[in-house]
Amino acid sequence: MKYISTRGNTPAKNFTEILLGGLAPDGGLYLPEQYPQVTRAELDMWRGLSYADLAYAVLSKFATDIPAADLKAIIAKTYTTAVYSNGRADSDFSQITPLRTLEPGVHILELSNGPTLAFKDMAMQLLGNLFEYALAKQHDELNILGATSGDTGSAAEYAMRGKRGIRVFMLSPHGKMSSFQRAQMYSLQDPNIFNIAINGMFDDAQDMVKAVSNDHAFKEKYKIGTVNSINWARVSAQVVYYFKGYFAATKSNDEQIAFSVPSGNFGNICAGHIARMMGLPIGQLILATNENDVLDEFFRTGVYRPRGTKHTYETSSPSMDISKASNFERFVFDLVGRDGARVREFWSRVDAGSSSGNAASDIAAFDIKGTDYWDALPKFGFASGKSTHQDRLKTIRKVWEDHGVMIDTHTADGIRVGLLQRRPSLPLVCLETALPAKFAETIQEALGREPERPAAMAGIEKLPQRCVVMDADVKKLKAYIAANAPQ
């Protein structure tokens, strides 16, 4: 299996070559030259597999240059009940991602049983073990640079803490995450973890990560890698739970279902798109946004219009407070027939709007309405919608009152939009984003009570915290990395 860049100007590479690097040298994102296809016979065989065995079956199609025994051992080490058991009394942790049925045909796929209580653990724990394996083979070190709007940061830091040869530099928007999310990250005292709070929004932090990654001399000198969903290994790991969720929600492989996915950076739903392209019978991929509805606007109108930080709202589902979705480039690459030149053209406009400071709600980066691309869009099976603060409060209340299930704010967005947009004939599976404990303020507003939290997370906000506050200045970031990651 070889991987190519969405922008078409990078030689094909294998899985381990792109594992540690993040962005392609031409600024694009890596994707397989062709998506591996899953046969009906394989689907029938996979239906009864454990999560670890299913993960091996799926990922062995992508990581073809890792010896089978090594890959199987890495996956077995990752997906254990010891790792994915956060204290829910009514969950079957042996399933790793249990399916919770709210009512016939409406389900939640539990993805938040990992150590940081968010779906990001599902891929990040694997990534930490893959990194450690690859670095040991190469006798090398890695400085991970990432940006988070809430959950990626803690998931990455918990997965990488104490790993030999790895340092983590994690950027987050200063004061924009929930108090629980900040405490999870900033309370870590491991010497290989560096938290940097940026005066700005997530998009500013993400732009800084991309700027450093595109400085190839600096990247090579300081061995910069990434754990954001621009890293292909993360997306490929997320493909697995679409298969697991499908098998759990259906009785035969003749059925189709709808997945509803709370979406900010497009990584999670991009994994669903890839699963569908591989042959998983997904009838609909329902993209749910919050008030920052750039992606919903595209699927409704054909206009991609990143808003810029001045036009990005701070919401009660903060992990989706994103204007520019990195992984969206992967989907557009498929939409335009894998034409790297066209992707370069589109993203030159996206990047020009960012660098000029002119990105605004009335400026479109590109518009496909009336083109062949717009005509092709329906075949990819997407639907979309947005949810507001009042919508998610109502949804949290309704799910609690009707089913006795407490959900977080992002999952509420997914359920609301999913119920509105799904085709009536399709069972609906909403991908859980996080446990409600991470967003206690909004849960209190919706239900008048505090959410329960695992004993290990009790009083986490009271622990000492450490982070550096920095302006959105790439030169300052590079200097900080250089000072803390000697060659």
ROKEDREN-101792 format. One line per field, with one value per residue (C-alpha): x, y, z; residue number from 1. Coordinates in steps of 0.5 Angstrom, whole numbers, plus 500, padded with zeros to 3 digits. Layout:
BEGIN
px <- X,...
py <- Y,...
pz <- Z,...
num <- NUM,...
***
This chain:
BEGIN
px <- 500,503,501,500,499,492,496,500,507,510,513,509,511,509,506,512,515,509,507,512,512,505,504,507,512,508,503,498,495,497,492,492,493,487,482,483,476,473,469,463,466,471,465,461,468,469,462,464,471,473,475,483,482,477,482,488,484,482,489,493,490,493,500,503,510,509,510,504,506,509,502,498,502,501,494,493,497,492,485,485,479,485,485,478,475,473,468,461,457,453,458,461,468,470,467,471,466,459,453,448,441,436,430,429,433,437,443,450,456,460,467,469,471,479,483,481,474,473,473,480,483,481,486,491,493,494,498,503,504,506,510,514,515,517,522,525,526,530,534,531,527,521,518,510,507,499,494,487,480,479,480,486,491,489,488,495,499,496,498,505,507,513,514,522,524,518,516,509,508,501,498,491,486,488,481,477,476,472,475,476,479,484,485,486,492,495,496,500,507,511,517,516,509,509,503,502,496,495,492,487,482,484,485,490,494,492,495,502,502,502,507,512,511,512,518,522,529,526,522,528,533,528,524,517,512,504,498,493,488,492,496,494,495,490,484,486,485,478,476,475,470,465,466,465,459,456,456,453,447,445,444,446,451,445,443,445,445,446,452,451,458,459,464,469,476,472,477,472,467,473,474,467,468,474,470,464,469,472,465,462,454,453,447,448,454,450,455,453,456,455,454,460,457,462,462,454,454,458,454,448,450,457,460,467,467,472,470,477,478,474,468,468,463,465,460,458,461,468,471,468,469,473,473,478,477,484,481,476,482,482,475,475,481,476,470,475,477,484,486,492,492,485,486,492,488,482,487,491,485,484,491,491,485,488,495,492,487,481,478,471,463,462,468,468,475,471,464,463,455,454,460,461,463,457,453,458,457,450,454,458,452,453,447,449,445,447,445,445,446,439,438,443,440,433,437,441,434,430,435,436,428,426,432,436,442,446,450,455,454,457,454,447,449,450,443,439,442,442,434,433,437,437,433,427,429,436,438,441,448,451,458,459,464,466,463,459,463,468,462,459,457,453,450,448,445,441,439,440,445,453,455,458,466,470,474,481,478,475,478,482,481,484,491,497,497,503,503,506,501,504,501,500,507,510,517,516,513,520,524,520,521,528,530,526,528,535,538
py <- 500,507,514,520,527,531,536,531,534,529,522,516,513,507,507,508,513,518,515,520,526,529,534,532,536,540,542,536,531,523,518,511,511,507,505,498,494,490,484,481,475,479,483,476,474,480,481,476,479,482,490,488,483,487,493,488,486,493,496,491,493,500,499,493,495,493,485,482,479,486,490,485,486,493,493,487,492,498,495,492,493,495,501,502,502,509,506,506,501,499,499,492,494,488,491,497,501,498,500,504,503,509,506,502,504,510,508,511,508,509,512,515,509,511,515,522,520,522,519,521,516,511,513,516,510,506,512,513,505,506,512,508,502,506,510,504,501,507,509,516,521,525,532,532,539,539,544,542,545,541,533,532,535,531,524,526,527,521,517,520,521,517,515,514,519,523,530,533,541,542,548,550,557,560,560,557,550,547,548,540,540,545,541,534,537,543,538,533,534,529,532,531,534,542,546,552,556,561,568,566,561,554,556,560,554,550,555,555,548,548,553,550,543,547,550,543,545,547,540,536,539,538,532,535,530,531,527,532,528,531,524,519,513,517,517,510,508,511,507,501,503,505,497,495,500,497,490,492,496,491,483,482,485,486,492,500,505,512,515,522,525,531,535,540,538,533,528,523,523,523,516,514,517,512,506,507,508,501,498,498,499,506,509,516,520,526,531,535,542,547,555,554,551,552,545,545,551,547,541,545,550,548,554,553,559,559,565,567,567,574,570,564,563,560,555,550,545,548,542,544,551,551,555,551,544,540,534,537,537,529,529,534,531,525,529,532,526,526,532,535,541,543,541,546,551,551,551,557,561,558,559,566,568,566,569,576,576,577,571,573,571,574,571,564,560,556,555,548,550,549,544,537,537,539,534,528,530,526,520,520,520,526,530,535,540,545,545,551,552,552,546,542,544,541,535,533,534,530,524,524,524,519,514,516,517,523,526,531,537,535,528,532,536,529,526,532,533,526,525,531,529,521,517,514,507,507,505,511,511,517,517,519,525,525,524,529,530,534,539,540,547,546,539,543,548,543,538,542,537,535,530,524,523,517,517,518,524,527,534,534,542,543,540,544,546,549,552,557,563,565,570,567,568,562,565,565,558,556,559,555,549,550,551,545,540,540,537
pz <- 500,498,500,496,497,496,492,488,488,493,491,494,500,505,512,516,512,513,520,524,519,519,513,506,503,498,504,502,507,505,503,500,492,492,498,499,498,503,500,502,505,509,512,514,517,521,524,530,531,537,537,537,532,527,528,526,520,518,519,516,509,511,514,509,511,518,520,521,528,530,528,531,538,538,537,542,547,545,545,552,557,562,557,555,562,565,570,567,571,565,559,556,556,553,547,547,543,546,542,547,544,546,542,536,531,535,538,541,539,546,544,550,555,554,559,557,556,549,542,541,545,540,535,540,544,538,535,541,541,533,535,540,536,529,534,537,530,527,534,533,537,535,537,537,535,535,536,540,541,547,546,542,546,553,549,545,552,556,550,549,557,559,552,550,545,545,547,546,544,545,543,545,545,551,556,550,553,559,565,565,559,561,567,564,560,564,570,567,570,566,563,556,556,554,554,550,551,545,545,539,537,535,528,530,533,527,522,527,527,519,518,523,519,512,514,512,514,521,521,519,524,530,528,528,527,529,532,529,525,519,521,517,522,526,521,519,526,527,521,525,529,524,522,529,530,523,526,532,530,524,523,517,512,507,511,511,516,518,522,525,527,531,526,527,524,519,521,525,519,514,517,516,508,508,511,506,500,502,502,508,507,510,507,510,513,517,519,525,526,532,530,527,521,515,513,513,509,504,504,503,498,495,498,502,507,512,517,520,528,528,526,529,535,542,544,549,544,544,541,534,535,528,522,517,517,516,514,509,504,504,502,497,493,492,490,485,482,486,482,486,481,483,490,490,487,492,498,495,496,503,505,502,506,512,511,509,515,510,511,513,513,506,503,499,498,493,490,487,485,478,477,475,483,485,481,484,491,492,491,497,501,506,509,514,519,525,532,537,544,546,541,545,552,549,546,553,557,552,552,560,561,556,556,563,559,560,554,552,548,542,542,543,537,533,536,534,527,526,528,523,517,517,512,516,513,516,523,526,530,533,535,542,542,550,557,560,565,561,560,567,566,560,564,570,566,562,568,574,576,576,571,574,573,574,581,577,575,582,583,577,577,583,581,580,573,568,561,557,554,548,542,535,533,529,531,538,537,534,539,545,541,540,547,550,544,543,537
num <- 1,2,3,4,5,6,7,8,9,10,11,12,13,14,15,16,17,18,19,20,21,22,23,24,25,26,27,28,29,30,31,32,33,34,35,36,37,38,39,40,41,42,43,44,45,46,47,48,49,50,51,52,53,54,55,56,57,58,59,60,61,62,63,64,65,66,67,68,69,70,71,72,73,74,75,76,77,78,79,80,81,82,83,84,85,86,87,88,89,90,91,92,93,94,95,96,97,98,99,100,101,102,103,104,105,106,107,108,109,110,111,112,113,114,115,116,117,118,119,120,121,122,123,124,125,126,127,128,129,130,131,132,133,134,135,136,137,138,139,140,141,142,143,144,145,146,147,148,149,150,151,152,153,154,155,156,157,158,159,160,161,162,163,164,165,166,167,168,169,170,171,172,173,174,175,176,177,178,179,180,181,182,183,184,185,186,187,188,189,190,191,192,193,194,195,196,197,198,199,200,201,202,203,204,205,206,207,208,209,210,211,212,213,214,215,216,217,218,219,220,221,222,223,224,225,226,227,228,229,230,231,232,233,234,235,236,237,238,239,240,241,242,243,244,245,246,247,248,249,250,251,252,253,254,255,256,257,258,259,260,261,262,263,264,265,266,267,268,269,270,271,272,273,274,275,276,277,278,279,280,281,282,283,284,285,286,287,288,289,290,291,292,293,294,295,296,297,298,299,300,301,302,303,304,305,306,307,308,309,310,311,312,313,314,315,316,317,318,319,320,321,322,323,324,325,326,327,328,329,330,331,332,333,334,335,336,337,338,339,340,341,342,343,344,345,346,347,348,349,350,351,352,353,354,355,356,357,358,359,360,361,362,363,364,365,366,367,368,369,370,371,372,373,374,375,376,377,378,379,380,381,382,383,384,385,386,387,388,389,390,391,392,393,394,395,396,397,398,399,400,401,402,403,404,405,406,407,408,409,410,411,412,413,414,415,416,417,418,419,420,421,422,423,424,425,426,427,428,429,430,431,432,433,434,435,436,437,438,439,440,441,442,443,444,445,446,447,448,449,450,451,452,453,454,455,456,457,458,459,460,461,462,463,464,465,466,467,468,469,470,471,472,473,474,475,476,477,478,479,480,481,482,483,484,485,486,487
***
